[in-house]
Amino acid sequence: MKKPLHDSTIRILAAIKAVPRGRVSCYRDIAFAAGMPNGARQVARILHSMSEGEKLPWHRIIRADGHIALPEGGGREIQISLLRAEGVKVSKAGVVDLGRYGTGASGQKAT
């Protein structure tokens, strides 16, 4: 029997799923959207443990400075490939322009 999810986990999952195709968000903004302004690390833990089971668009979540958080050989190349397939430009250094592709906590394109 599956253990019921905590309310904060449900809110984080919903915020992750709300990031549209061709856009990215950062761990901090997902936490903020879920009502947990200090919950960026919890977002990272949920992405790590639940992405496959919940079919999360994990590749759309990046660091607040626009960098891909995953190391080379640790999923970084897959994340970059998935983002590029959605039309997101990722630099050779693994950086996304948040001004162009980022979403704020509301899920709207950053200005």
C-alpha positions in Angstrom: 0.0 0.0 0.0 1.3 3.4 -1.0 2.0 5.9 1.8 -0.1 9.1 1.4 1.9 12.1 0.3 2.4 15.0 2.6 0.5 18.2 1.6 3.7 20.1 0.9 4.9 17.3 -1.4 1.6 17.5 -3.3 2.1 21.2 -3.7 5.7 20.9 -4.9 4.7 18.2 -7.4 1.9 20.4 -8.8 4.3 23.3 -9.2 6.9 21.2 -11.0 4.2 19.8 -13.4 3.0 23.4 -14.1 6.3 24.4 -15.7 5.3 24.5 -19.4 7.2 22.9 -22.3 9.9 25.2 -23.6 10.3 27.0 -20.2 12.4 26.4 -17.1 12.1 27.2 -13.5 14.5 27.1 -10.6 14.3 25.1 -7.4 13.6 28.3 -5.4 10.7 29.4 -7.5 9.1 25.9 -7.4 9.3 26.0 -3.6 7.9 29.6 -3.5 5.0 28.5 -5.8 4.3 25.6 -3.4 4.1 28.0 -0.5 7.5 27.0 0.9 9.8 30.0 0.3 12.7 28.2 2.0 12.0 24.8 0.5 14.4 24.6 -2.5 16.3 21.7 -1.0 13.0 19.8 -0.5 12.3 20.4 -4.2 15.6 18.9 -5.1 14.9 15.8 -2.9 11.5 15.3 -4.5 12.9 15.6 -8.0 15.6 13.1 -7.1 13.3 10.5 -5.6 10.0 11.0 -7.4 10.7 12.1 -11.0 10.2 8.8 -12.7 7.2 7.6 -10.6 5.4 10.9 -10.9 6.5 11.5 -14.5 7.8 14.9 -13.6 9.4 17.2 -16.2 12.5 17.2 -14.0 14.7 18.5 -16.9 12.8 21.9 -16.7 14.1 22.6 -13.2 17.5 24.4 -13.0 19.6 26.5 -10.5 18.6 30.1 -9.8 21.7 31.3 -11.7 20.5 29.5 -14.8 23.0 26.7 -14.7 22.2 23.0 -15.0 22.7 21.5 -11.6 23.6 18.0 -12.6 27.2 17.1 -13.2 28.6 15.7 -16.4 28.0 12.0 -16.4 25.2 12.4 -13.9 22.3 13.3 -16.2 23.5 16.7 -17.3 23.7 15.7 -21.0 20.2 14.2 -20.9 18.8 17.3 -19.3 20.5 19.5 -21.9 19.2 17.3 -24.7 15.6 17.3 -23.4 15.6 21.1 -22.9 17.0 21.7 -26.4 14.3 19.3 -27.8 11.8 21.7 -26.4 13.4 24.7 -28.0 15.3 26.0 -24.9 18.8 27.3 -25.8 21.4 25.9 -23.5 25.0 27.3 -23.7 28.0 25.0 -24.0 28.6 25.8 -20.3 25.1 24.4 -19.4 23.5 27.8 -18.8 19.9 28.8 -19.7 18.9 32.5 -20.1 16.3 32.8 -17.4 15.1 36.1 -18.7 14.1 34.4 -21.9 13.1 30.9 -20.8 12.4 31.2 -17.1 9.1 31.2 -15.3 8.4 33.0 -12.1 6.6 31.4 -9.2 3.3 32.1 -10.9 4.3 30.0 -13.9 4.4 33.0 -16.2 7.4 33.9 -18.4 9.9 36.0 -16.4 10.2 39.6 -17.5 
